């Protein structure tokens, strides 16, 4: 049993508390498996009426996944990376399909793997501290853990904008986009948790009573620009639209995209295009697993981790270095289905 996840029951509530404060509660394989095991134990337990997911001491809900493990494995045979993704995606899928209501408390940093824990939950609490993002293109990866499903279903082209830029959403923006279901000030979270633990059958009423109107969502002021400038499904066309616009906001986005991996951005656009047509969340995870197992062993991910996490020089040398050098053939290879014996399957 890992100490990085606190599993406990309180009355009729199963509680999962992420417990890696020095790593901002980033997920490792043991935590993902422990979440899977706990949800399975509670699934058939009639005494458990709801599940509550939050973090223990320290700031941040969950900063992502075990990037160092993925990078070290990707530089070798990739086996440990594949095992991590397989377990993590099974956890994502189980959260998405769970019959009992789950409440995720997204107080603080909620990025990457943390998004994969929170967004499948029926109730998602945002606060003034929430910072939700999928920043993977900056390390040569792509928004995974179901992001192809979630982001492709956001209004207009906001999903494409978030996937490419890694823009951080605050709690108000999460509510405006439907990524959070309730906005509760952080000072009132302990009270909300006490009421949920005392009577999970009144979950809807508790969250409704303690929620307050979210502040204005700043991202909506740019909705027209986002829908217009990120309208294309090709990175070259998006780059051209930004360059032709001439406005300050467009120029900022153009400069930001110039720092991201061209391969990762093309993978992300393809993922969202395909994700919008997926028949089920399980189908989405099958594709994301195939893509992840390949991307994690390619140059850009290893280089991105070196630049951002290991050496911290923030000067990655992407290869290919330009969007037009990332060919359709390369993207098709990355997205090719795995053989049945190697493909992802639900728990």
C-alpha positions in Angstrom: 0.0 0.0 0.0 1.5 3.3 -1.0 1.7 6.2 1.4 1.3 8.7 -1.5 -2.5 8.2 -1.4 -4.5 8.3 1.8 -7.5 5.9 1.5 -10.2 6.1 4.1 -13.9 5.9 4.7 -15.9 8.3 6.8 -19.5 7.2 7.3 -21.0 6.7 3.9 -18.1 8.4 2.0 -15.0 6.9 0.5 -12.2 9.4 0.6 -9.1 9.6 -1.5 -6.4 12.1 -0.6 -3.4 12.7 -2.8 -0.4 12.8 -0.6 2.8 13.8 -2.3 3.1 17.5 -1.1 6.8 17.9 -2.2 5.7 17.0 -5.8 2.5 19.0 -5.7 0.7 15.6 -5.4 1.8 14.5 -8.9 0.7 10.9 -9.7 2.9 7.9 -9.8 1.9 4.4 -10.8 1.3 3.3 -7.2 -1.2 6.1 -6.6 -3.1 5.3 -9.8 -3.3 1.6 -8.9 -4.4 2.5 -5.3 -7.2 4.7 -6.6 -8.3 1.9 -8.9 -8.3 -0.6 -6.1 -10.2 1.7 -3.7 -12.9 2.4 -6.3 -13.3 -1.3 -7.0 -13.6 -2.0 -3.3 -16.3 0.7 -2.9 -18.2 -0.1 -6.1 -20.0 -3.1 -4.6 -20.2 -1.7 -1.0 -23.7 -0.5 -0.5 -22.7 1.4 2.6 -20.5 3.8 0.5 -22.8 6.4 -1.2 -20.2 8.8 -2.6 -16.5 9.4 -3.1 -14.5 12.5 -2.2 -11.1 13.3 -3.9 -8.9 16.0 -2.6 -5.3 16.5 -1.5 -3.6 16.3 1.9 -1.2 18.9 3.2 0.5 21.4 0.9 -0.6 23.4 -2.0 -2.0 22.2 -5.3 -4.5 19.5 -6.1 -2.3 17.5 -8.5 0.5 18.9 -10.7 0.5 16.0 -13.2 2.2 12.6 -13.6 5.6 11.1 -13.1 7.4 12.8 -15.9 10.8 11.8 -14.8 9.9 8.1 -14.9 8.3 8.5 -18.3 11.4 10.2 -19.7 13.8 7.7 -18.2 11.8 4.9 -19.5 11.2 6.5 -22.9 15.0 6.8 -23.3 15.2 3.0 -22.9 12.7 0.3 -23.9 9.6 2.3 -22.8 8.2 -0.6 -20.8 7.8 1.3 -17.5 6.2 4.2 -19.4 3.7 1.9 -21.1 2.9 0.3 -17.7 2.3 3.7 -16.2 0.0 4.9 -19.0 -1.9 1.7 -19.0 -2.7 1.9 -15.3 -3.3 5.7 -15.3 -5.7 5.5 -18.2 -7.6 2.6 -16.5 -8.0 4.9 -13.5 -9.2 7.7 -15.7 -11.8 5.4 -17.3 -13.0 4.0 -14.0 -13.5 7.5 -12.7 -15.4 8.4 -15.9 -17.7 5.4 -15.7 -18.2 5.1 -11.9 -21.8 4.7 -10.9 -21.5 6.5 -7.5 -21.1 10.3 -7.4 -17.5 11.5 -7.1 -16.6 15.0 -5.9 -13.2 16.4 -6.9 -11.9 19.4 -5.1 -9.7 21.3 -7.6 -8.2 23.7 -5.1 -4.8 24.9 -6.5 -2.7 23.5 -9.4 -4.7 21.0 -11.4 -2.6 20.1 -14.4 -1.9 17.1 -16.7 -2.6 14.0 -14.7 -4.6 16.0 -12.2 -7.0 17.0 -14.9 -7.4 13.3 -15.6 -8.4 12.7 -12.0 -10.8 15.7 -11.7 -12.7 16.0 -15.0 -14.2 12.5 -15.0 -15.9 13.2 -11.7 -19.5 14.2 -11.6 -18.9 17.1 -9.2 -15.9 19.3 -9.7 -15.3 22.2 -7.3 -13.2 25.2 -8.4 -11.9 27.9 -6.1 -10.1 31.2 -6.4 -6.9 29.1 -6.2 -7.7 26.8 -9.1 -5.2 26.8 -12.0 -6.2 24.2 -14.6 -4.0 23.5 -17.6 -2.7 20.9 -20.0 0.8 22.3 -20.7 2.2 19.2 -22.4 3.2 20.7 -25.7 5.9 22.6 -23.9 7.7 19.3 -23.1 7.0 17.5 -26.4 4.1 15.5 -25.0 0.3 16.1 -25.7 -2.8 16.6 -23.6 -3.7 13.0 -22.6 -5.7 11.4 -19.8 -8.9 11.9 -21.8 -8.2 15.4 -22.9 -8.9 14.5 -26.5 -12.5 13.9 -25.3 -12.9 16.8 -22.9 -11.1 19.6 -24.9 -12.8 18.7 -28.2 -16.2 19.2 -26.5 -15.5 22.7 -25.3 -17.3 25.7 -26.9 -15.9 26.8 -30.3 -12.2 26.4 -30.6 -11.3 26.9 -27.0 -10.1 23.3 -26.7 -7.7 23.7 -29.5 -6.4 27.0 -28.0 -5.9 25.3 -24.6 -4.2 22.2 -26.1 -1.7 24.2 -28.2 -0.8 27.0 -25.8 -1.2 25.3 -22.4 -3.1 28.4 -21.1 -3.9 28.2 -17.4 -7.5 28.6 -16.6 -8.6 30.1 -13.2 -11.6 28.8 -11.3 -14.0 31.3 -12.8 -12.9 30.3 -16.3 -13.3 26.6 -15.4 -16.9 27.2 -14.3 -17.7 29.3 -17.4 -16.4 26.5 -19.7 -18.2 23.7 -17.8 -14.9 22.2 -16.6 -16.0 22.9 -13.0 -19.6 22.4 -11.8 -19.3 24.5 -8.6 -17.4 27.6 -7.4 -16.7 27.6 -3.7 -14.3 29.9 -1.9 -11.3 28.0 -0.4 -12.2 29.3 3.0 -15.5 27.4 2.8 -14.0 24.1 1.6 -13.7 22.5 5.1 -17.3 23.2 5.8 -18.3 21.7 2.5 -16.3 18.6 3.2 -17.8 18.3 6.7 -21.3 18.4 5.3 -20.5 15.9 2.5 -19.0 13.5 5.0 -21.9 13.8 7.3 -24.6 13.3 4.6 -23.6 12.4 1.1 -27.2 11.8 0.1 -27.6 15.6 0.3 -24.6 16.2 -2.0 -26.4 18.3 -4.6 -28.0 20.6 -1.9 -24.8 20.9 0.0 -22.8 22.0 -3.0 -25.6 24.3 -4.2 -25.9 26.0 -0.8 -22.2 26.7 -0.4 -21.5 27.7 -4.0 -21.2 31.4 -4.9 -21.4 33.1 -8.3 -18.0 32.8 -10.0 -16.2 36.0 -11.0 -16.1 37.1 -14.6 -14.3 34.6 -16.9 -11.5 36.5 -18.6 -11.1 34.0 -21.4 -14.5 34.8 -22.7 -13.3 38.3 -23.7 -11.1 36.5 -26.3 -13.7 34.0 -27.4 -14.1 35.7 -30.8 -10.3 35.8 -31.4 -9.9 32.2 -30.3 -12.7 30.9 -32.6 -11.4 32.9 -35.5 -7.6 32.4 -35.2 -7.7 28.8 -34.0 -10.3 27.7 -36.5 -8.1 25.4 -38.6 -7.2 21.8 -37.9 -3.7 22.3 -39.3 -0.9 24.0 -37.4 0.3 25.8 -40.5 -3.1 27.4 -41.0 -3.3 28.5 -37.4 0.2 30.0 -37.5 -0.7 31.8 -40.7 -3.9 33.2 -39.2 -2.0 34.5 -36.1 0.7 36.1 -38.3 -1.8 37.8 -40.6 -3.9 39.2 -37.7 -1.5 41.9 -36.6 -3.1 42.4 -33.2 -1.2 42.3 -29.9 -3.1 39.3 -28.6 -2.5 37.3 -31.8 1.2 38.2 -31.6 1.4 37.0 -28.1 -0.1 33.6 -29.1 2.2 33.4 -32.1 5.3 33.9 -29.9 4.0 31.4 -27.4 3.4 28.7 -30.0 7.0 29.3 -31.3 8.3 27.8 -28.0 6.2 24.6 -28.2 7.1 21.3 -29.9 5.7 21.4 -33.5 5.3 17.6 -33.4 3.4 17.8 -30.1 1.1 20.6 -31.4 0.3 18.6 -34.6 -0.4 15.5 -32.4 -2.7 17.6 -30.2 -4.7 19.0 -33.1 -5.2 15.5 -34.6 -6.2 14.2 -31.2 -9.0 16.8 -30.8 -10.2 16.3 -34.3 -10.5 12.5 -33.8 -11.7 12.9 -30.2 -14.8 14.9 -31.3 -15.9 11.8 -33.2 -15.2 9.2 -30.6 -18.2 7.0 -29.7 -17.0 6.3 -26.2 -14.5 7.4 -23.6 -13.0 3.9 -23.8 -12.3 4.5 -27.5 -10.6 7.7 -26.7 -8.3 6.0 -24.2 -7.4 3.3 -26.7 -6.2 5.9 -29.1 -4.4 8.1 -26.5 -2.6 5.0 -25.2 -1.3 4.1 -28.7 -0.2 7.7 -29.2 1.4 8.1 -25.8 3.5 4.9 -26.1 5.0 6.3 -29.2 5.4 9.9 -28.3 7.1 9.1 -25.0 10.0 7.5 -26.9 10.4 10.2 -29.5 13.1 13.0 -29.5 10.8 15.9 -28.6 9.6 14.5 -25.3 13.0 13.5 -24.1 14.4 16.9 -25.1 11.4 18.7 -23.6 11.9 17.0 -20.2 15.7 17.8 -20.4 15.1 21.5 -21.1 12.2 22.1 -18.7 12.6 19.6 -15.8 16.2 18.3 -15.8 18.6 21.1 -17.0 15.9 23.8 -16.7 17.5 25.9 -19.4 14.1 26.2 -21.1 15.7 26.1 -24.5 14.5 22.9 -26.1 15.8 22.0 -29.5 12.8 20.5 -31.2 13.3 18.1 -34.1 11.7 18.6 -36.5 12.0 22.3 -35.7 9.2 23.7 -37.8 5.6 22.7 -38.4 6.0 22.0 -42.1 8.8 19.5 -41.3 6.4 17.4 -39.3 4.9 15.4 -42.1 1.5 13.8 -42.2 3.3 10.4 -42.5 4.9 10.9 -39.2 1.6 11.8 -37.5 -0.1 8.8 -39.1 2.6 6.6 -37.7 2.1 8.0 -34.2 -1.6 7.5 -34.5 -1.6 4.0 -36.0 -3.6 1.5 -33.9 -1.5 -0.9 -31.8 -1.8 -4.7 -32.3 -4.6 -6.1 -30.3 -2.3 -7.9 -27.9 -0.6 -4.5 -27.0 -3.6 -2.2 -27.0 -5.1 -0.6 -23.9 -8.1 -2.2 -22.3 -10.3 -1.0 -19.4 -9.9 -2.5 -15.9 
